[in-house]
Amino acid sequence: MPRLPFGRRAGLSFVTAGSALVLAFAVAVPASGAHGSVTVTLGEPLLTAPRVSIKDPVDNHCYTVKELFPDAPEGSTFSSVSNRATTPINVYEGDACSGAPTATSPMGYGMFLGGAPIRSIKILPGPSIPTMPTNSTTPPA
């Protein structure tokens, strides 16, 4: 087999190293999960009401008024919900994400909902991020 010129061998090494680096980063990425935040506001008025931002919310978790605002009076509701996470959410008038969702479709990234009595929100599973296989094969010579 003829030897490749030095420049060509270096180029192949660079490509091989780059492929290994991409594979290393792809394996480290989680299969799913929300990134970003969901902000909820307790009661009225919107400008001065207490707010909580849920950073990187947990998939399939139901967040309630009492969980996020433990000192809130009984019967309190979220006056608004803002989704800045990479996964959709459903909002509910019932406690513990019970009953049908308030909106006809889940709230996607950048959506805001206000003016409805919201008692709980559920973080839906986000789209899966495909991962690269971890086994490597040697390319033919």
Backbone bond lengths (Angstrom), bond angles and torsions (degrees), N, CA, C in turn:
res aa  C-N    CA-C-N  psi(-1)  N-CA   C-N-CA  omega(-1)  CA-C   N-CA-C  phi
1 M - - - 1.439 - - 1.525 108.08 -
2 P 1.320 118.39 129.50 1.464 120.64 -178.47 1.520 110.47 -71.06
3 R 1.325 115.99 145.58 1.463 121.43 178.41 1.517 109.22 -78.18
4 L 1.297 116.85 141.09 1.463 121.99 177.19 1.518 108.94 -78.43
5 P 1.328 117.55 147.85 1.464 119.34 174.44 1.528 109.56 -59.35
6 F 1.340 116.64 154.06 1.463 122.12 -175.75 1.527 111.76 -54.05
7 G 1.320 118.11 -44.45 1.465 121.92 -179.16 1.512 111.85 -59.79
8 R 1.291 116.66 -37.93 1.456 120.43 -179.18 1.521 111.11 -71.83
9 R 1.366 116.57 -38.39 1.459 120.84 177.44 1.527 110.37 -64.27
10 A 1.330 117.14 -40.99 1.463 120.91 179.37 1.530 110.54 -64.22
11 G 1.324 116.13 -39.16 1.463 120.08 178.78 1.517 111.73 -63.86
12 L 1.338 117.01 -40.38 1.467 120.40 177.79 1.526 110.93 -66.21
13 S 1.336 116.54 -38.78 1.464 120.11 178.61 1.522 110.26 -63.88
14 F 1.333 116.66 -40.40 1.461 121.25 178.88 1.523 110.19 -62.12
15 V 1.337 116.97 -44.04 1.463 121.41 179.52 1.519 110.17 -64.53
16 T 1.339 116.93 -42.85 1.460 120.64 179.61 1.529 110.60 -63.51
17 A 1.327 117.33 -43.82 1.462 121.23 178.85 1.531 110.74 -63.94
18 G 1.323 116.69 -41.49 1.467 120.70 178.51 1.514 111.58 -63.46
19 S 1.344 117.18 -40.47 1.464 120.79 178.20 1.515 111.11 -63.85
20 A 1.332 116.95 -40.65 1.457 120.80 178.51 1.525 110.82 -64.57
21 L 1.323 116.83 -38.43 1.460 121.13 179.30 1.525 110.99 -65.80
22 V 1.311 117.28 -43.55 1.469 121.42 177.53 1.514 109.89 -62.02
23 L 1.334 117.25 -42.39 1.461 121.03 178.90 1.524 110.60 -62.89
24 A 1.324 117.50 -41.73 1.466 121.03 179.91 1.524 111.06 -61.68
25 F 1.323 118.07 -42.55 1.461 120.51 178.99 1.522 111.54 -69.89
26 A 1.315 118.04 -36.86 1.463 121.26 -178.74 1.521 111.14 -66.41
27 V 1.305 117.75 -35.85 1.451 120.83 -179.04 1.530 110.23 -71.53
28 A 1.331 118.00 -31.83 1.460 121.81 -177.25 1.527 113.19 -76.03
29 V 1.327 119.05 -15.38 1.461 122.90 -177.84 1.524 109.46 -78.30
30 P 1.341 119.03 132.23 1.457 120.44 178.85 1.524 111.15 -66.73
31 A 1.335 116.27 153.99 1.462 121.21 -177.48 1.522 111.90 -67.44
32 S 1.307 118.06 -32.57 1.452 120.85 177.10 1.521 108.44 -158.76
33 G 1.297 116.07 176.52 1.459 120.38 -179.98 1.509 109.38 137.52
34 A 1.292 115.59 150.03 1.453 121.00 -178.30 1.517 110.05 -88.53
35 H 1.293 115.16 140.40 1.456 121.99 173.83 1.517 106.73 -124.55
36 G 1.313 116.64 145.44 1.450 120.89 -176.67 1.518 108.89 110.35
37 S 1.319 116.22 -150.49 1.466 118.94 -178.30 1.525 111.38 -149.16
38 V 1.320 113.81 156.60 1.454 122.75 172.53 1.525 105.30 -120.21
39 T 1.333 116.88 125.22 1.463 121.05 -178.58 1.518 109.45 -108.14
40 V 1.328 115.58 130.36 1.470 121.36 176.92 1.516 108.63 -119.85
41 T 1.332 115.25 144.95 1.465 122.40 178.83 1.519 107.95 -116.77
42 L 1.326 116.46 135.22 1.457 121.71 -179.36 1.515 109.95 -93.22
43 G 1.322 116.54 122.24 1.455 121.70 173.11 1.511 115.74 62.32
44 E 1.321 115.61 -164.47 1.462 124.42 -177.45 1.517 109.32 -114.81
45 P 1.263 122.45 162.69 1.466 129.45 -13.09 1.534 110.88 -76.96
46 L 1.302 115.58 152.20 1.460 121.44 -173.44 1.530 113.52 -59.21
47 L 1.325 118.66 -35.99 1.462 120.19 -174.55 1.520 113.48 -71.09
48 T 1.312 118.57 -32.01 1.460 120.47 -175.86 1.526 113.64 -114.36
49 A 1.320 118.26 -1.23 1.467 121.55 -178.32 1.533 110.56 -70.85
50 P 1.323 117.56 150.85 1.468 120.35 177.88 1.525 111.12 -64.00
51 R 1.325 115.33 144.06 1.468 122.25 -179.71 1.516 109.45 -127.18
52 V 1.336 114.51 151.61 1.463 121.59 172.98 1.525 107.23 -134.53
53 S 1.329 115.90 133.43 1.463 121.28 173.06 1.516 108.28 -106.30
54 I 1.305 115.26 124.25 1.466 121.76 178.01 1.526 106.26 -93.11
55 K 1.321 117.12 106.02 1.467 121.29 -178.35 1.524 109.55 -82.70
56 D 1.323 115.64 132.36 1.465 122.77 -178.76 1.538 110.68 46.55
57 P 1.343 117.54 65.82 1.464 120.64 -176.75 1.530 112.00 -60.97
58 V 1.311 115.48 153.14 1.463 122.75 -176.12 1.525 110.12 -83.79
59 D 1.329 116.90 130.58 1.466 121.68 176.98 1.523 110.89 -57.70
60 N 1.321 116.24 140.64 1.470 125.54 177.27 1.528 113.77 64.82
61 H 1.324 117.98 12.65 1.468 119.93 178.70 1.519 109.25 -91.25
62 C 1.324 115.47 141.02 1.459 121.96 176.31 1.523 108.00 -103.00
63 Y 1.326 117.10 116.50 1.460 122.68 178.19 1.519 108.57 -97.48
64 T 1.328 116.95 129.15 1.458 121.84 -178.73 1.530 110.10 -112.25
65 V 1.334 115.64 166.82 1.463 121.14 177.72 1.521 109.54 -58.82
66 K 1.325 117.65 -45.86 1.467 121.55 -177.17 1.529 112.16 -66.30
67 E 1.325 117.61 -31.09 1.466 120.23 178.20 1.529 111.04 -69.89
68 L 1.322 116.56 -43.48 1.460 121.07 -175.32 1.524 112.94 -86.63
69 F 1.328 117.05 -28.92 1.471 122.59 178.49 1.535 108.27 -129.96
70 P 1.346 117.79 77.57 1.466 120.22 -174.91 1.526 114.57 -59.07
71 D 1.333 118.13 -27.51 1.469 121.18 -177.95 1.532 113.05 -91.67
72 A 1.321 118.03 4.48 1.471 120.77 -178.93 1.524 110.28 -66.35
73 P 1.333 116.71 142.83 1.467 119.59 177.77 1.528 111.40 -62.57
74 E 1.316 115.58 152.94 1.470 120.78 177.99 1.529 109.56 -56.79
75 G 1.321 117.16 137.54 1.458 122.08 179.84 1.520 114.23 87.67
76 S 1.335 118.22 1.89 1.467 120.90 179.16 1.521 110.86 -67.42
77 T 1.332 114.41 154.10 1.469 120.57 178.52 1.519 109.59 -133.69
78 F 1.335 114.39 162.77 1.458 120.01 169.77 1.525 106.44 -77.62
79 S 1.317 117.27 132.39 1.460 118.94 177.18 1.528 110.91 -88.52
80 S 1.331 116.99 -20.06 1.464 119.51 176.77 1.519 110.50 -155.76
81 V 1.333 114.87 156.19 1.466 123.31 176.48 1.515 106.93 -136.83
82 S 1.322 116.01 133.29 1.464 121.83 178.66 1.521 108.46 -126.99
83 N 1.338 116.72 126.67 1.459 120.99 -177.09 1.529 110.88 -103.24
84 R 1.316 116.56 112.38 1.468 123.21 172.69 1.525 109.32 -120.57
85 A 1.328 116.21 30.67 1.463 122.43 178.38 1.526 109.11 -107.05
86 T 1.318 115.65 161.32 1.461 121.12 -176.99 1.520 113.23 -81.88
87 T 1.303 117.15 6.52 1.457 121.02 179.93 1.532 108.96 -126.64
88 P 1.327 117.96 149.05 1.468 119.61 179.47 1.527 111.75 -74.87
89 I 1.333 115.78 160.59 1.463 121.62 177.89 1.523 109.93 -133.16
90 N 1.320 115.35 153.10 1.460 121.92 171.54 1.521 108.20 -111.45
91 V 1.322 116.98 145.50 1.469 122.22 177.21 1.529 108.27 -115.12
92 Y 1.334 114.78 146.66 1.464 120.77 -174.96 1.518 110.92 -132.44
93 E 1.319 115.81 144.99 1.464 121.10 172.42 1.524 109.77 -81.04
94 G 1.329 117.34 -21.81 1.457 121.53 -179.62 1.517 112.37 -88.34
95 D 1.337 115.02 155.23 1.462 120.21 174.94 1.527 109.81 -69.24
96 A 1.327 116.52 152.31 1.470 123.43 175.22 1.525 112.32 57.59
97 C 1.327 116.44 35.46 1.475 122.34 177.09 1.523 111.94 56.07
98 S 1.325 116.34 38.86 1.456 120.93 -179.19 1.525 110.88 -93.26
99 G 1.309 114.86 154.38 1.457 121.07 -179.54 1.515 111.53 81.13
100 A 1.318 115.11 -170.85 1.460 120.39 -179.97 1.529 109.87 -79.96
101 P 1.342 117.36 147.12 1.468 119.24 175.52 1.527 111.07 -59.28
102 T 1.338 116.52 148.90 1.461 121.85 -178.93 1.526 111.30 -64.07
103 A 1.318 117.10 -44.92 1.470 121.30 -179.27 1.531 109.92 -89.48
104 T 1.336 115.99 155.11 1.465 120.16 -179.61 1.521 112.49 -73.63
105 S 1.331 117.46 -20.82 1.462 120.76 176.23 1.526 108.39 -139.07
106 P 1.332 117.35 155.62 1.467 120.04 -179.29 1.527 112.01 -61.11
107 M 1.334 115.10 151.32 1.461 121.43 177.29 1.524 108.72 -79.25
108 G 1.320 117.05 120.39 1.451 121.69 178.02 1.523 111.49 -88.68
109 Y 1.315 115.27 -175.39 1.460 121.99 -179.24 1.536 110.15 -58.31
110 G 1.335 116.29 133.96 1.456 121.98 176.48 1.515 115.14 84.68
111 M 1.327 118.00 -0.49 1.463 120.23 -178.35 1.530 111.02 -87.49
112 F 1.324 115.41 152.35 1.460 124.34 -178.50 1.517 108.34 -132.92
113 L 1.321 115.99 139.06 1.459 120.13 176.25 1.527 107.97 -133.58
114 G 1.317 115.99 129.14 1.463 121.37 178.74 1.507 109.48 -144.12
115 G 1.323 115.88 162.22 1.456 120.06 175.67 1.508 114.88 88.68
116 A 1.322 118.02 -0.78 1.460 120.72 177.37 1.532 108.14 -113.42
117 P 1.327 117.84 146.56 1.467 118.84 177.85 1.532 110.29 -74.87
118 I 1.313 117.57 100.63 1.466 122.69 -175.95 1.533 108.44 -104.51
119 R 1.320 116.47 125.99 1.467 120.68 -179.52 1.522 113.02 -109.66
120 S 1.339 117.36 -15.96 1.457 119.89 179.17 1.529 110.19 -159.10
121 I 1.339 115.37 155.84 1.465 121.37 176.62 1.525 108.24 -134.02
122 K 1.320 116.21 145.56 1.461 121.13 179.36 1.519 109.09 -121.11
123 I 1.319 115.29 130.35 1.455 122.14 177.15 1.520 107.09 -85.15
124 L 1.316 116.40 119.15 1.462 120.56 -179.41 1.523 109.63 -84.87
125 P 1.326 117.29 155.02 1.464 118.97 178.43 1.524 110.06 -62.59
126 G 1.316 115.80 134.55 1.457 121.36 177.64 1.511 110.74 -79.35
127 P 1.315 116.78 172.86 1.463 119.84 178.02 1.522 109.72 -66.76
128 S 1.312 116.29 143.37 1.456 120.50 178.43 1.521 109.87 -72.26
129 I 1.307 115.34 140.39 1.453 121.19 175.45 1.513 106.80 -94.58
130 P 1.323 118.33 119.79 1.461 118.63 -177.87 1.524 110.55 -64.03
131 T 1.314 115.72 140.95 1.451 120.26 177.09 1.517 109.18 -109.57
132 M 1.301 114.64 151.94 1.457 120.17 179.14 1.527 108.49 -83.25
133 P 1.327 118.00 149.39 1.458 119.82 178.38 1.528 110.48 -63.87
134 T 1.330 115.25 147.71 1.461 119.23 -177.48 1.520 112.93 -88.15
135 N 1.331 117.88 -17.32 1.464 117.89 178.49 1.528 108.68 -80.48
136 S 1.315 115.66 142.67 1.461 119.08 -178.63 1.511 108.90 -116.55
137 T 1.298 114.77 148.70 1.447 120.98 176.55 1.514 108.65 -119.87
138 T 1.286 115.89 150.38 1.461 121.22 178.71 1.522 108.37 -86.61
139 P 1.327 117.89 128.40 1.459 119.64 179.27 1.535 109.28 -68.18
140 P 1.314 116.23 150.16 1.475 119.18 178.93 1.530 110.58 -62.33
141 A 1.307 114.76 148.77 1.477 119.91 -179.23 1.501 111.96 -72.97
